[in-house]
Amino acid sequence: MDTSFSPLASTLGGVIIGLASALLLLAAGKIAGISGILGRLAFGVEGDRLWRAAFLLGLPVGAWIGSALTGDVMGFSITTSGPLLLVAGLLVGVGTQIGNGCTSGHGVCGLGRGSRRSLVATICFMLCALLTVGIVRHALGVQP
Amino acid sequence: MIGWVAFACGVLFGFGLALSGMTNPAKVQAFLDPLGNWDASLACVMGGAVAASALGYVVCRRRDKPWFAAEFSLPTRRDIDARLLVGASLFGVGWGLVGLCPGPALAGIWRGSAEVFLFNAAMLVGVLAVRAADRS
């Protein structure tokens, strides 16, 4: 599926994502890193689980409202096949726990705090993702 | 109280993801493909999100404690170690393969898509495996 550049909606959506992270920090004192919230939901300290489950539960609710209000104008398409989906999911799960963060924790929150660790991690996963798509689409010639 | 606050923040976060288009893996992959039909939208999302979160951090630094909690829980590590680089690299490869990172993956559950379900299941296995190994 071809998508087109959407500077207005994407910037506004980004500001809302950042605002949600800022509010979680100011109200609850927590970092809105999805992989960290997920990881410590399973193996965390007692009494530190409810807010994690509540935040994660809110994600699909908010996405559903957003998609419904916009008539799902952004669309949805996954072109990856079954086995590769599992490999990718596993890599994302393992990688974010080893590297202590993902696009939200290192990207949005970490860069916002001016963390050097998060800057290095963000550059690292961005480059690897660019390289992966480049190899799959242009070296192996697998087009979506 | 903190549960409701967190839920509201999660809803807002998911709403922003959907509005920005980041819930569509094809759009994320299109950003990661500058040699193809490049869609630069993800850069706008990141720019807006980092700016807003930075603003929140500036306010946070001026306060002693959060509105509804006893203290701010902020990461304290500053070192760049091999784990950080290896982890970020593995994550980047997985992210590129499908175009899904943890936020949009969980936010996409409402669609009831088998692909999203499979991805989340595998992601959860990966998360649990590392957490269990780290604890033992």
Interface residues (C-beta under 8 A of the other chain):
Chain A: M1 D2 T3 S4 F5 S6 P7 A9 S10 T11 L12 G13 G14 V15 I16 I17 G18 L19 A20 S21 A22 L23 L24 L25 L26 A27 A28 G29 K30 I31 A32 I34 S35 L38 G39 A42 F43 L50 W51 R52 A54 F55 L56 L57 G58 L59 P60 V61 G62 A63 W64 I65 G66 S67 T70 M74 G75 F76 S77 I78 T79 T80 G82 L84 L85 L86 V87 A88 G89 L90 L91 V92 G93 V94 G95 T96 Q97 I98 G99 N100 G101 C102 T103 S104 H106 G107 V108 C109 G110 L111 G112 R113 G114 S115 R116 R117 V120 A121 T122 C124 F125 M126 L127 C128 A129 L130 L131 T132 V133 G134 V136 R137 H138 P144
Chain B: I2 G3 W4 V5 A6 F7 A8 C9 G10 V11 L12 F13 G14 F15 G16 L17 A18 L19 S20 G21 M22 T23 N24 P25 A26 K27 Q29 A30 L32 D33 P34 L35 G36 N37 D39 A40 S41 L42 C44 V45 M46 G47 G48 A49 V50 A51 A52 S53 A54 L55 G56 Y57 V59 C60 R63 K65 P66 W67 F68 A69 A70 E71 F72 S73 L74 P75 R77 R78 D79 I80 R83 L84 L85 V86 G87 A88 S89 L90 F91 G92 V93 G94 W95 G96 L97 V98 G99 L100 C101 P102 G103 P104 A105 L106 A107 G108 I109 W110 R111 S113 E115 V116 L118 F119 N120 A121 A122 M123 L124 V125 G126 V127 L128 A129 V130 R131 A132 D134 R135
